[in-house]
Amino acid sequence: MLIFDGKQTEFESEIHKIIWAMGRRIVPFNISAAEIIDTDMLEGLKQVYDFTTELFSDMYANSARYNLTTKNVGFLHDYFFRLLKRKKAKLVDYELTLKVDDGSFEELKMLDLYEHMGIHYEINDGAATIKSRKYPLFLKYFSMCVAASQKRPQSNLAYVTYCDFRIFNKRFSLKIDDFARGLPDREQTLLWELHNYLISSGAKLEPRSNYDTIKYSYKKRHIVQVGTWLSKPLSIRVVIENILNGNIESLPNNDELPAYISDNMIICNYCCTSSRDKSCGKGRLVNFLDKQRLSCGGELRIPGKQNSVAEYDIKMLKQILLFIV
């Protein structure tokens, strides 16, 4: 199977980059199942893990087989999730049985994509029976993972997609190490530099509930959110309300830094209302660099026009954070 190396920086296409990013985020089995002692469950979860890693590896090596676009790369687990949630779907031991009509038959044809991985289905008397020959425990334990993930407040399917079996541990909570592990090596270094600076400046890391983000606060006020998205492994939002309210001339480096803020300021586009009503309340007019702008939430988004966060961004953020923490 393919090893999704954190040092890789060149990709054949955007699709390959997204698949690689998903593969990077799969939690290593020795970490994910470290507290599970039931041998039957360990074997079942290992089959879910092996199925997932084999699939992502094959998607990367043979992307044309799956008719992938940048919007449907993650359809695998969502697809099986929908099958399990179908009305009158019955999972008995290792087989899933569904009623079939004309519409659902076409949906089942998608299973042909997984035939080379041992997924098999038969249709008789208006019912479809689905089983996994290569990974016979897959459907049973995948279903158990889905059920456990539903008890998590946010990002339910992320736990399943990335084989994070720690959802079966009642006391488990996400840590920054879990967020950092799935990043490319370069972005890991930048994240830890920003994290250490924030913590040393008195900011606090908020408890994590969302699988894809971490948040920092200062004096009980939210100031920084760091996210990871499949097309951009690191994305940072910084609340700069007090800077926009202050005197721009007081900023250090008062040529380069204001220009950086201007380039990365989130501009309100009235997205919070379907009618694009200019009275939506989220945007606020600010005077910045002799221009009046409609700032959205008084925030910066990094990277702005660039494709990824760079060392330069962390350097500028540290200067901005001097006015916040």
C-alpha positions in Angstrom: 0.0 0.0 0.0 1.0 3.6 -0.6 2.8 5.5 2.2 1.6 9.0 2.2 4.9 10.7 2.9 4.7 14.0 4.8 7.7 15.3 2.8 5.9 15.1 -0.6 5.3 18.5 -2.2 4.7 17.7 -5.9 1.5 16.1 -7.2 0.3 15.0 -10.6 -3.0 16.9 -10.1 -5.3 18.6 -7.5 -7.2 15.3 -7.1 -3.9 13.5 -6.2 -3.1 16.2 -3.7 -6.5 15.8 -2.0 -6.3 12.0 -1.9 -2.8 12.3 -0.5 -4.1 14.8 2.2 -6.8 12.3 3.2 -4.3 9.5 3.4 -2.1 11.6 5.6 -4.9 12.0 8.1 -5.6 8.3 8.6 -4.7 7.7 12.3 -2.1 4.9 12.6 -3.7 1.7 13.9 -1.4 1.4 16.8 -2.5 4.8 18.1 -6.2 4.5 17.0 -6.8 1.1 18.7 -4.3 1.4 21.5 -6.9 1.0 24.3 -9.1 -1.7 22.7 -8.4 -5.1 24.2 -11.3 -7.2 22.8 -9.6 -9.4 20.2 -12.7 -9.8 17.9 -13.1 -6.0 17.9 -9.5 -5.4 17.1 -9.7 -7.8 14.1 -12.9 -6.1 12.9 -11.4 -2.6 13.2 -8.2 -3.7 11.6 -10.2 -4.8 8.5 -11.9 -1.3 8.4 -8.4 0.2 8.6 -6.9 -2.1 5.9 -9.9 -1.5 3.6 -9.6 2.3 4.0 -5.8 2.4 3.4 -6.1 0.1 0.4 -8.9 2.2 -1.1 -7.0 5.5 -0.6 -3.9 4.0 -2.1 -5.8 2.7 -5.1 -7.6 6.0 -5.5 -4.2 7.7 -5.7 -2.7 5.2 -8.1 -5.8 4.7 -10.3 -7.8 7.9 -9.9 -9.4 7.5 -13.3 -11.1 4.3 -12.1 -13.3 6.3 -9.7 -14.3 9.2 -11.9 -13.1 11.6 -9.2 -13.5 15.3 -9.1 -12.3 17.7 -6.4 -15.8 17.7 -5.0 -16.5 14.0 -4.7 -13.1 12.6 -3.5 -14.5 11.8 -0.1 -17.6 10.0 -1.3 -16.5 6.5 -0.2 -17.5 6.5 3.5 -20.4 8.9 2.9 -21.7 6.4 0.3 -21.6 3.4 2.7 -23.0 5.6 5.5 -26.0 6.4 3.2 -26.5 2.7 2.5 -26.5 1.8 6.2 -29.0 4.6 6.9 -31.4 3.5 4.2 -35.0 2.7 5.4 -35.3 -1.0 6.2 -31.6 -1.6 5.8 -30.7 -4.7 7.8 -27.2 -5.6 8.8 -27.1 -9.2 10.1 -23.6 -10.4 11.1 -21.5 -9.6 8.0 -24.2 -8.9 5.3 -26.2 -5.8 4.6 -29.7 -6.4 3.0 -31.6 -3.6 1.3 -34.8 -3.3 -0.6 -34.2 -2.4 -4.3 -36.3 -0.3 -6.6 -35.4 1.3 -9.9 -33.8 4.3 -8.3 -31.7 2.4 -5.8 -30.5 -0.1 -8.4 -28.4 2.7 -10.0 -27.1 3.7 -6.6 -26.0 0.1 -6.0 -24.1 0.0 -9.3 -21.5 2.3 -7.5 -20.4 -0.8 -5.6 -18.8 -2.1 -8.8 -16.0 0.4 -8.1 -15.1 -1.7 -5.0 -15.4 -5.1 -6.6 -11.6 -5.4 -6.9 -11.5 -4.9 -3.1 -13.8 -7.8 -2.5 -17.1 -5.9 -2.2 -19.8 -8.1 -3.7 -23.6 -7.8 -4.0 -26.5 -9.9 -5.3 -30.0 -8.9 -6.2 -32.9 -11.4 -5.7 -36.6 -10.9 -5.3 -36.4 -7.1 -4.9 -33.6 -7.2 -2.3 -29.9 -6.6 -2.5 -27.4 -8.5 -0.3 -24.0 -6.8 0.1 -21.0 -8.5 1.6 -17.2 -8.1 1.7 -15.2 -11.2 0.7 -11.7 -9.8 1.2 -12.7 -8.0 4.5 -15.6 -10.0 5.8 -15.9 -8.0 9.0 -15.8 -4.6 7.3 -19.5 -3.8 7.1 -20.2 -4.9 10.7 -17.5 -2.9 12.2 -17.8 0.1 9.8 -21.4 0.3 11.0 -20.2 0.2 14.6 -17.8 3.1 13.9 -20.6 5.1 12.3 -22.9 4.6 15.4 -20.1 5.6 17.7 -19.3 8.7 15.6 -22.9 9.9 15.9 -22.3 10.5 19.6 -19.6 13.1 18.8 -20.9 16.7 18.6 -19.2 17.7 15.3 -17.4 16.2 12.3 -19.0 12.8 12.9 -17.8 11.1 9.7 -14.3 12.4 10.0 -13.6 9.9 12.8 -14.8 7.1 10.5 -13.1 8.4 7.3 -9.7 8.6 9.1 -10.1 5.4 11.1 -10.0 7.1 14.4 -11.2 4.3 16.6 -10.6 6.2 19.8 -14.3 7.2 19.5 -15.0 4.0 21.4 -13.0 5.4 24.4 -15.4 7.3 26.6 -12.8 9.6 27.9 -11.1 10.4 24.6 -10.8 14.0 23.5 -8.9 15.5 20.5 -5.6 17.1 21.2 -3.4 19.4 19.1 -1.1 16.4 18.4 -4.0 14.7 16.6 -4.5 17.8 14.5 -0.8 18.2 13.7 -0.2 14.5 12.9 -2.1 14.6 9.6 -0.3 17.7 8.3 2.6 17.6 5.8 5.9 18.0 7.6 6.4 21.6 6.5 2.9 22.7 7.8 3.6 20.8 11.0 6.7 22.9 11.6 4.7 26.2 11.0 1.8 25.1 13.2 4.1 24.3 16.2 5.9 27.6 15.7 2.6 29.5 15.8 1.2 27.4 18.7 4.3 27.9 20.9 4.3 31.6 20.2 0.6 31.9 21.2 1.0 29.8 24.4 4.1 31.7 25.5 2.2 34.9 24.9 -0.6 33.9 27.3 -3.2 32.5 24.8 -5.0 29.3 25.6 -5.9 26.4 23.4 -9.6 25.8 23.6 -11.0 22.3 24.0 -11.5 20.7 20.6 -14.9 19.5 19.3 -14.4 19.9 15.6 -12.0 17.4 13.9 -10.7 19.9 11.4 -10.0 23.0 13.5 -8.2 24.2 16.6 -9.0 27.5 18.4 -7.1 29.8 20.7 -8.5 32.4 23.1 -7.0 35.3 25.1 -8.7 36.5 28.2 -11.8 34.5 27.2 -11.9 36.1 23.8 -11.5 34.0 20.7 -8.6 35.3 18.7 -7.2 32.6 16.3 -8.6 29.6 14.5 -6.4 27.1 12.6 -8.0 24.7 10.2 -7.0 22.0 7.8 -8.8 21.5 4.5 -8.0 19.0 1.8 -6.9 21.5 -0.8 -5.1 23.7 1.8 -3.4 21.7 4.5 -3.2 24.8 6.8 -5.6 27.7 7.0 -5.5 30.4 9.7 -8.1 33.0 10.7 -7.2 35.8 13.1 -9.5 38.3 14.8 -8.0 41.8 14.4 -11.0 43.9 15.5 -8.8 45.9 17.9 -6.3 46.7 15.2 -9.0 47.9 12.8 -10.3 50.1 15.7 -6.9 51.5 16.5 -4.3 53.7 15.0 -2.6 52.1 12.0 0.4 54.3 12.5 1.1 52.6 15.8 1.8 49.3 14.1 5.4 48.2 13.9 6.8 47.8 10.4 4.1 50.3 9.3 4.7 49.9 5.6 4.8 46.1 5.1 2.4 45.0 7.9 -0.6 47.2 6.9 -0.2 46.1 3.3 -0.2 42.5 4.5 -3.4 43.0 6.6 -5.0 44.7 3.6 -4.2 41.8 1.3 -5.6 39.2 3.7 -8.6 41.0 5.2 -11.8 39.0 4.8 -14.2 41.3 2.9 -18.0 40.8 3.6 -19.8 39.5 0.5 -23.2 39.3 2.3 -23.0 35.5 2.3 -25.1 35.2 5.5 -28.3 36.1 3.6 -29.7 34.5 0.5 -30.8 37.9 -0.8 -27.3 39.3 -0.3 -28.9 42.0 1.8 -26.3 44.7 2.6 -27.8 45.1 6.1 -26.9 41.5 7.0 -25.1 42.8 10.1 -21.9 40.8 9.7 -20.0 43.3 7.7 -18.6 46.5 9.2 -17.2 49.5 7.4 -13.6 50.3 8.4 -11.2 52.9 7.2 -7.9 51.2 6.4 -5.0 52.6 4.3 -7.2 55.5 3.3 -9.9 53.2 1.9 -13.3 52.3 3.3 -13.8 48.6 3.4 -16.5 46.3 4.5 -14.7 43.9 6.8 -16.3 40.5 7.6 -16.0 39.9 11.4 -12.8 41.9 11.6 -10.8 38.9 10.5 -7.8 37.9 8.4 -7.7 34.7 6.4 -4.3 33.2 5.8 -3.4 32.2 3.2 -5.4 34.8 1.2 -4.5 34.7 -2.4 -1.7 32.2 -1.9 -2.1 28.5 -2.1 -0.5 27.7 1.3 0.8 29.2 4.5 4.5 30.2 4.3 7.2 31.1 6.8 6.5 34.7 5.9 2.9 34.5 7.1 4.0 33.2 10.5 6.5 36.1 10.7 3.8 38.6 10.0 1.2 37.0 12.3 3.6 37.2 15.2 3.8 41.0 14.6 0.0 41.2 14.4 -0.4 39.1 17.6 1.7 41.6 19.5 -1.4 43.8 19.4 -3.8 41.1 20.4 -2.1 39.1 23.2 
